Amino acid sequence: MAPQPLPFPKSSSPGARAGEGEGRYMNCYSVTEGGRSYVRRVPGLARQVATGKSGIRGMLDVNGVIYIVWEGAVTTVSGAVVATLTGAIPGSDGVTLARNNKVVAGVSVPDVVAVRESGGAFILGATTVSPYPDADLPATVNSVDFLGGYFLFSIPDGRLFASELNSTAVNALSFTSAEARADGLRRVVVSGSLAYALGGSTIEPYQNVGTSPFPLQRAPTVPPVGLLTTMAIAGHEEAWNHPLYFVASDKTVKALSGFRAETVSTADVDRFIAASSVASIEALVFVDDGRPFFAVSSDAGTWVLDVAANAWNERQSTAETRWRASRSIYSGERWVFGDRLSGDLLALSDGLRENGADLGGFIQSGPLKAFPARVAASLTADFTQADLTIHVSWSHDGGKTWSAELQRSLARADRWPLSVSNTGLSTQHGLIVRFRWSGDADFSFSGASAERLDVRVS
């Protein structure tokens, strides 16, 4: 009998219980190039600067200076220089930030606004944090963005306010009400020429038409789906040229482009969201070597969408349930992330470590059921050469229990493929194989196969 290829999925698919999954990718992802499929490691994260703070809540690039809101502090980062502003934004909840295009005497001096998801707006100056200066903006404001010269503010009661042109002044009559349904507003987000007012069960798109006192007009199409929680949306960041992605009120992940919201999550991602505490869910985006990714994290883990392939993988930092990256912006021609485990700013790295910590992972096949029960098989796997050890294990009961791991070096994988002489006797559940690693050497994986041995026990 010829060697039988082990099945590997397009997306990570652990299933709802042992025996259901179709395979997993942890800290790696599958790509197809030139008609061939490969599994590659995810990029690492390298420290750009240490701020000495903790509890990342939000950040924004303003003319090359990064404003960062932490628990108990606000800092600016310009190159390697970190400055702490006088004052702070209370709480530990998420914070949205926006800037305008104010120019004075030919010099760009934008106003920078920060808004707590639980309510309250602030001005971030060069050295100080201060309350929002216009009392006509309701104190319950829960998010901010910017479109066409105007700050836009969402209010939980369903109102959407706009500032004056390139100003922090707010006309008390410069608002509209999102009235498609009585679902309030959880966030306002701008993408391209549209501002999206996201409620609990609807999304109302608005366009800038320059009217007064409120400059926006609602589009006739209202997608009948809402945002689950304020920080669970990404894709409005500078340098992101793809749809918005968000966790919807029906606990799926959707792509929002124009006036259409389409589901992109799999059943496994939906189960992950259902297992998450709603308040812990957050989203970010980034681009690695021209390939766009969207990540959603919570207290239950992290799932990453490869936008180009429309495929999902899992990501996890060492000794953590989820990925350590939190929030993302594009600054200094690179994607920058906050670090949940420190006060550092991080950037994507080819070094395959995370802020100095190990970045391990594993590839897990789906079940191979090509052999009759009680038949032994050998295993061969195709890895590229690397100074790395792969830990191989397998299961004959759908992943409930696993064999002891065997160590196999990739130092000569260009000449001799990774192999296991005997994986034991098959069962009706099939053969599942896991390849685990720990280390910073890079490699790619292009498949594995099992071959029946002349051993059968009746």
C-alpha positions in Angstrom: 0.0 0.0 0.0 1.4 3.4 -1.0 2.2 6.0 1.6 -1.0 7.9 2.6 -0.8 11.7 3.1 -2.0 13.0 6.4 -4.8 15.6 6.0 -4.0 19.2 7.1 -6.7 21.9 7.2 -6.9 25.3 5.5 -7.8 26.8 8.9 -7.1 25.7 12.4 -10.0 23.5 13.5 -9.8 21.9 17.0 -13.5 21.0 17.0 -15.9 21.2 19.9 -14.5 18.0 21.5 -11.9 15.4 21.0 -12.4 13.4 17.8 -14.1 16.3 15.9 -11.1 18.5 14.9 -9.6 18.6 11.4 -6.2 19.8 12.5 -4.6 22.8 14.2 -2.0 25.6 13.6 -0.6 27.2 16.7 1.8 30.1 16.0 2.0 29.1 12.4 -0.2 29.3 9.3 -0.8 27.6 6.0 0.0 29.4 2.7 -0.4 28.3 -0.9 2.2 29.5 -3.5 2.8 28.2 -7.0 0.3 25.4 -6.5 2.0 24.1 -3.4 1.0 24.4 0.3 3.4 25.2 3.1 3.1 25.9 6.8 5.2 28.8 8.0 5.9 30.3 11.4 4.3 33.5 12.5 6.6 36.6 12.9 8.1 37.4 16.2 7.9 40.6 18.2 10.9 42.8 19.1 11.1 45.6 21.6 11.2 49.1 20.1 11.2 51.1 23.4 10.5 50.5 27.1 8.1 53.0 28.7 8.1 51.7 32.2 4.3 51.7 32.3 1.7 48.9 32.1 -1.9 48.1 31.1 -2.0 49.3 27.5 -5.5 50.9 26.7 -5.0 52.7 23.4 -2.5 54.5 21.2 -2.3 56.8 18.1 0.5 58.2 15.9 0.5 62.0 15.6 3.0 63.3 13.1 5.5 60.6 14.1 4.9 60.9 17.9 3.0 58.0 19.5 0.5 58.9 22.2 -0.2 55.9 24.5 -2.8 55.6 27.2 -1.9 53.2 30.0 -3.5 52.4 33.3 -2.7 55.4 35.4 -0.5 57.3 32.9 -0.3 58.8 29.4 3.0 58.8 27.5 4.4 60.0 24.3 7.1 58.2 22.4 9.3 60.0 19.8 12.0 57.7 18.5 13.7 56.4 21.7 12.5 59.2 23.9 9.6 58.5 26.3 7.8 61.4 28.1 5.1 61.1 30.6 2.3 63.7 30.5 1.0 65.4 33.6 -2.4 63.9 34.5 -4.0 60.6 33.5 -7.2 59.0 32.2 -8.9 57.1 35.0 -9.9 53.4 34.8 -8.5 50.4 33.0 -11.1 50.2 30.1 -10.3 50.7 26.5 -9.6 54.1 25.0 -10.1 55.3 21.5 -8.0 58.2 20.1 -8.2 60.6 17.2 -6.5 63.7 15.9 -7.6 66.5 13.6 -5.9 68.6 10.9 -5.5 71.9 12.8 -2.8 74.2 11.3 -1.6 77.4 13.0 0.7 79.8 11.1 1.4 77.1 8.6 2.4 74.6 11.2 0.5 71.4 12.0 -0.7 71.5 15.6 -3.4 68.9 15.7 -5.7 68.5 18.7 -5.5 65.0 20.1 -8.7 63.5 21.7 -9.0 60.4 23.9 -12.3 58.8 24.9 -12.9 56.0 27.4 -15.3 53.2 26.4 -17.1 53.6 29.7 -17.5 57.3 29.2 -15.5 60.5 29.3 -13.4 62.6 26.8 -10.0 64.1 27.3 -7.5 66.3 25.4 -3.9 65.1 25.2 -1.6 68.0 24.9 2.2 68.0 24.4 2.7 67.7 28.2 -0.6 67.5 29.9 -3.9 65.5 30.0 -7.0 67.6 30.5 -10.8 67.2 30.4 -12.5 67.9 27.2 -13.0 71.7 27.0 -16.6 71.9 25.6 -19.4 71.0 28.0 -21.8 70.6 25.0 -20.3 67.2 24.4 -22.1 64.8 26.7 -20.0 63.3 29.5 -21.2 59.8 28.5 -19.4 59.9 25.2 -17.9 56.4 24.6 -15.7 56.7 21.4 -14.1 59.1 18.9 -12.8 59.1 15.4 -12.2 61.7 12.7 -13.5 62.4 9.2 -13.1 65.3 6.8 -12.0 67.8 9.4 -14.5 66.8 12.1 -14.1 64.8 15.3 -17.0 62.4 15.6 -18.3 61.1 18.9 -20.7 58.3 19.7 -23.0 58.5 22.7 -24.6 55.4 24.3 -28.1 56.9 23.9 -27.7 56.7 20.1 -26.6 60.2 19.3 -23.6 60.9 17.1 -21.9 64.3 17.6 -19.5 66.3 15.4 -17.1 69.0 16.4 -16.5 72.2 14.5 -14.1 72.0 11.6 -10.6 71.2 12.9 -11.6 72.3 16.3 -12.6 70.9 19.7 -15.6 73.2 19.9 -18.9 71.3 19.7 -22.2 72.9 18.7 -24.9 71.6 21.0 -27.1 71.1 17.9 -24.4 69.3 15.9 -25.6 65.8 16.3 -27.9 63.2 14.7 -29.6 60.2 16.2 -29.0 56.6 15.0 -32.6 55.6 14.8 -32.8 52.5 12.6 -33.3 50.6 15.8 -33.2 51.6 19.5 -29.9 49.9 20.1 -27.8 52.9 21.2 -24.2 53.3 20.0 -21.1 51.4 21.1 -18.5 52.9 18.7 -17.9 55.2 15.8 -15.3 54.1 13.3 -14.1 55.8 10.0 -13.0 53.8 7.0 -12.4 55.5 3.7 -15.1 58.1 3.1 -17.6 56.5 5.5 -18.2 56.9 9.2 -19.9 53.9 10.7 -22.1 54.3 13.8 -22.1 50.9 15.4 -24.9 50.0 17.8 -25.8 46.8 19.5 -27.8 45.4 16.6 -27.3 47.8 13.6 -24.5 49.7 11.8 -25.5 53.0 10.3 -23.1 54.4 7.6 -22.7 58.1 7.2 -21.2 60.3 4.6 -19.7 63.8 4.9 -22.0 66.2 2.9 -21.0 69.4 4.6 -24.4 70.3 6.0 -24.8 72.5 9.1 -24.9 72.2 12.0 -24.3 68.5 11.6 -22.1 67.7 8.6 -23.0 64.0 7.9 -25.9 62.3 6.2 -26.9 58.7 6.8 -26.7 56.3 3.9 -30.0 54.5 3.0 -28.5 51.0 3.6 -28.3 49.9 7.3 -26.6 46.5 7.9 -28.8 44.6 10.4 -25.9 43.5 12.7 -24.2 45.2 15.6 -20.9 45.4 17.4 -20.5 43.1 20.4 -18.2 45.4 22.4 -16.4 48.7 21.9 -12.8 47.4 21.3 -13.8 44.4 19.2 -13.2 46.2 15.8 -10.1 47.0 13.8 -9.1 48.0 10.3 -9.6 51.8 10.6 -5.8 52.2 11.2 -3.6 54.1 8.9 -1.9 52.0 6.2 -4.6 49.3 6.3 -6.1 48.9 2.9 -8.6 46.2 3.6 -12.1 45.9 5.1 -13.0 46.6 8.7 -13.2 43.4 10.8 -15.3 43.2 13.9 -16.9 40.8 16.4 -20.6 41.1 15.8 -23.4 41.0 18.2 -24.3 37.5 17.1 -20.8 36.5 18.2 -19.3 35.9 14.8 -16.5 37.8 13.1 -17.6 39.8 10.1 -15.9 41.9 7.4 -17.4 45.3 6.8 -16.9 47.0 3.5 -19.1 49.7 2.1 -22.6 48.8 3.1 -22.1 45.0 3.4 -21.1 43.0 6.5 -20.2 39.4 5.7 -19.3 36.6 8.1 -15.7 35.4 7.9 -15.4 33.3 11.1 -15.5 29.5 11.2 -17.4 27.4 13.7 -14.2 27.0 15.8 -13.8 30.8 15.9 -17.4 31.2 16.9 -17.0 28.8 19.7 -13.9 30.7 20.9 -15.9 33.9 21.0 -18.8 32.2 22.8 -16.3 31.0 25.5 -14.8 34.6 25.9 -15.8 37.2 28.5 -17.3 39.9 26.3 -15.5 42.7 28.1 -12.1 41.0 27.4 -12.5 40.9 23.6 -10.3 43.2 21.5 -9.1 43.3 18.0 -6.1 44.5 16.0 -4.7 44.4 12.4 -1.2 44.3 10.9 0.6 43.5 7.7 3.6 41.2 7.5 5.6 41.1 4.3 2.7 42.4 2.4 0.3 39.9 3.9 -2.6 41.3 5.9 -3.8 39.8 9.2 -6.6 40.5 11.6 -6.4 39.2 15.2 -9.1 38.9 17.9 -8.0 38.2 21.5 -9.8 37.6 24.8 -9.3 35.8 28.0 -10.0 32.5 26.1 -7.1 32.9 23.6 -6.2 34.5 20.3 -7.3 33.7 16.7 -5.7 35.3 13.7 -7.3 35.7 10.2 -5.0 35.5 7.2 -7.0 37.9 5.1 -5.4 36.9 1.8 -6.2 33.2 2.3 -9.4 33.7 4.3 -7.9 31.2 6.8 -7.6 31.2 10.6 -4.8 30.1 12.9 -4.3 30.3 16.6 -1.7 32.4 18.4 -0.4 32.1 22.0 2.5 33.6 23.9 4.7 31.5 26.2 2.9 30.7 29.5 -0.1 32.7 28.4 -3.6 31.8 27.3 -3.5 34.5 24.5 -1.1 36.6 22.4 0.7 39.3 24.3 0.1 41.9 21.6 -2.6 44.5 22.3 -3.7 47.4 20.1 -1.8 48.2 16.9 -0.9 51.3 14.8 1.3 52.0 11.8 4.1 54.3 12.8 7.6 54.9 11.4 6.9 52.6 8.4 6.2 49.6 10.7 3.4 48.1 12.6 3.7 48.8 16.4 1.9 46.9 19.2 1.4 47.4 22.9 2.6 44.6 25.1 0.2 43.2 27.7 3.1 41.8 29.7 5.2 44.9 30.0 5.2 48.6 29.2 7.1 48.0 26.0 6.2 48.9 22.5 6.8 46.0 20.1 7.2 45.6 16.3 7.1 42.6 14.0 10.4 40.8 13.8 12.0 38.0 11.7 13.8 36.9 14.9 11.0 34.5 15.9 11.0 35.5 19.5 8.5 37.7 21.5 10.3 40.5 23.3 13.1 38.0 24.2 10.8 35.2 25.1 10.5 31.8 23.4 8.0 31.5 20.6 7.0 27.8 20.3 4.2 26.3 18.4 2.8 23.2 16.8 1.2 21.7 13.7 -1.5 19.1 14.1 -3.0 16.9 11.4 -6.5 15.8 11.0 -7.3 12.1 11.4 -5.9 9.7 8.7 -8.4 6.8 8.4 -6.9 5.1 5.3 -5.8 2.0 7.2 -7.9 -0.9 8.7 -8.0 -1.1 12.5 -5.1 -2.8 14.3 -2.5 -1.9 11.6 0.9 -0.4 12.4 2.2 2.5 10.3 5.5 4.5 9.9 5.6 8.2 9.5 7.5 10.6 7.3 7.3 14.4 7.4 8.7 17.0 5.0 10.4 19.9 6.7 13.1 22.3 5.5 16.5 22.2 7.1 16.8 24.1 10.4 18.8 24.1 13.6 15.8 23.0 15.5 14.3 20.0 17.2 10.8 18.8 16.4 8.9 16.9 19.1 6.6 14.4 17.5 3.6 12.7 19.1 0.5 11.0 17.8 -3.0 9.9 18.9 -5.2 6.9 18.0 -8.3 8.0 19.9 -9.2 11.4 18.3 -6.8 13.4 20.4 -8.0 12.3 23.8 -4.6 10.9 24.7 -1.2 11.2 23.1 2.0 9.1 22.8 5.2 10.2 24.5 7.0 12.7 22.4 9.9 11.7 20.2 12.6 14.2 19.3 13.7 14.6 15.7 16.4 17.1 14.6 15.9 19.2 11.4 19.6 19.8 11.1 19.8 17.4 8.1 16.2 17.6 7.0 17.4 18.7 3.5 18.8 15.2 3.0 16.9 13.0 5.4 13.2 13.6 6.1 11.8 13.5 9.6 10.6 10.0 10.3 9.1 7.7 12.9 9.5 4.0 12.3 6.3 2.8 14.1 3.4 4.8 15.4 1.6 1.8 16.9 -1.6 0.1 16.0 -4.4 2.1 14.2 -8.0 2.3 15.4 -11.3 3.4 13.9 -10.5 6.9 15.0 -7.6 7.1 12.6 -4.1 8.6 13.2 -3.5 12.2 14.3 0.1 13.5 14.4 1.4 16.6 16.2 4.7 18.3 15.4 5.8 20.7 18.2 8.8 23.0 18.5 10.5 25.5 20.7 13.2 27.7 19.4 13.9 30.6 17.1 15.1 28.8 13.9 12.9 29.3 10.9 11.5 26.5 8.7 8.6 25.5 6.5 6.6 22.3 6.5 5.0 20.9 3.4 3.3 17.7 4.5 3.5 14.3 6.1 2.5 10.7 5.2 2.1 7.4 6.9 2.9 4.0 5.4 1.4 0.7 6.4 3.8 -1.8 7.9 3.5 -5.5 7.5 2.2 -5.8 11.1 -1.4 -6.5 12.0 -2.8 -7.8 15.2 -6.2 -9.5 15.0 
